[in-house]
Amino acid sequence: MSDESRPINPDGSPPSLPPPLPPQRGGCATAFMALFGVLLLLPGLCALLFGFGVLSESKTDPSILFLILLGLAVCFAGVMLIRAAIKGS
């Protein structure tokens, strides 16, 4: 006996169920993500301000350039965190 109430796919296989939706993120988590992202923007701002001053000098220490790049990388992480908080899951 076959169950006539369920439709069958053209290839004869039973119908597949849609994948479950991912759980929604709460408003508090979104606010913390955005706040932490804004805090991560501050090292990038310092890296830009001090970076222009250091790069304008004739003698530049390579370790300072590494710290400037590290600050810009942290700033980029903050931008991506804010983007993820605004965009949602």
Secondary structure, DSSP 8 states (H G I E B T S, - for coil): ---TTS---TTS--------------HHHHHHHHHHHHHHHHHHHHHHHHHHHHHTSSS--HHHHHHHHHHHHHHHHHHHHHHHHHH--
